[in-house]
Amino acid sequence: MIEFKKVAYYTLGCKLNFSETSTISRLFETAGYAKVDFEACPDVYVINTCSVTENADKKCKQLVKRAKKINPDCFIVIVGCYAQLKPNEIAKIPGVNMVLGANEKFNVLEHLEREYAQNNEVFISNSNIKEAKTFNPSYSLGDRTRSFLKIQDGCDYFCTFCTIPLARGKSRNASIAATVNEAQKISKTEVKEVVLTGVNIGDFGQGGKENFYQLIQELDKITGIDRYRISSIEPNLLSDEIIEFCLSKSERFVPHFHIPLQSGSDRLLELMRRKYLREVYTHKVAQIKKIRADACIGVDVIVGFPGETDADFQETLDYLIDLDISYLHVFTYSERANTTAIKIGEPVPMEIRRQRSKQLHMLSDRKKRQFYEQQLGTIRTVLVEQEEDEGFMYGFTENYIKVKIPYESSLTNTFQSIKLNKIDSEGIMLGEIISKKAFVA
């Protein structure tokens, strides 16, 4: 039996990783381990990695170095996408003790108890990703306000720029009944908002007897959860019936969609091997705004994809300027091993990638401010969070506007009716509470 009992976690990357880290943390807690801060000299570190960009890989190496400075005798476990894709590379990082791939990360305790005594060599357990067929349900806890609920894992799409299918395997999920059961566990906590997350959540059911539309209808019936957000959904999988349900029929799904676009050029969309062309995306945005003009729409865009010409980028820029959206998430393309994108076209010079990224970030700021300005004077329901900053606390409206109000601890994790009065210099909405009783949960 291992004598150490303190464990710390660090999560890189997406909301899905956060939900899985939280589940791993509960496994340790059940086994009697105490969760502590990264700096609190833990006996074990579990680092859940991302591998979407090279920076995520570098961050992992920095974290291992930092952990060893805090406690030179600590035991370091690396899990996540980077661990699945490049286990041998990770094993060479000084200080790493264990590397667990996609199939093994939820068995971390078993591996730890068995391998700790063999601390001379790095232990690697990393099976072929094609063997990753089990779905491990996960959800995050710790933040009283919201939870990330994993409803799906893996992806069958194989976009030419993406390593996720290589890191997480084929698309899979639990049944609707099992997923609802996980949500009901969350409903018994203080959490008020659940974010549905996964790699490709719209693919829930993979074309079988159950699908994402049926799932959200069942989740909507659960009492004890006040709000649901959809983290991200592919435009070709965002059906008109899903849009209509979320915006006009549901009691709990908020008017907020995050829909990856990646490029406004049909030529590039085909090279990226996306499942839609621009016309489909235009239709989805129009459908959303037709039902709820105040709905928030976020967009993922990649700049610097191989072969992206000035004309391609300008086409994307012009398209986004005219599109009725609320903000952008801009990703600068980075070459990834074992993807077909690196063979498609001439690399775009890094300086040009940075220039294009800057232009889209500026456009995002303008789009966000325009969206906020449209909401001025309206009264919204804000879920107030604990965060305190110079006498203010923050929260988000149902349509994803960040609001700040004067700090009052009793308001934490409550719904408040707030009038949106002014946008400050940092682009955050200043709000005024209209009634402290009407929306307290």
ABEGO torsion letter per residue (X at the ends): XBABABBBBBBBEBAAAAAAAAAAAAAAAAAGBBBBBAAAGBABBBBBBBAABAAAAAAAAAAAAAAAAABAABBBBBBEAAAAABAAAAAABBGBABBBBAAAAAAAAAAAAAAAABAABBBBBBBBAAABABBBBBBBBGBAABBBBBABBEBAAGBAABAAAAAAEBBBBBBAAAAAAAAAAAAABABABBBBBEABAAABGGGBABBAAAAAAAAAABBGBABBBBABBBAAABBAAAAAAAAAABAABBBBBBBBAGBABAAAAAAAGBABBAAAAAAAAAAAAAABAABBBBBBBBBGBBGBBAAAAAAAAAAAAABBBABBBBBBBBBBBGBAAAAABBBBBAAAAAAAAAAAAAAAAAAAAAAAAAABGBBBBBBBBABBBGGBBBBBBAAGBBBBBBBBAAABGBBBBBBBABBBAAGBBBBBBABAAAABX
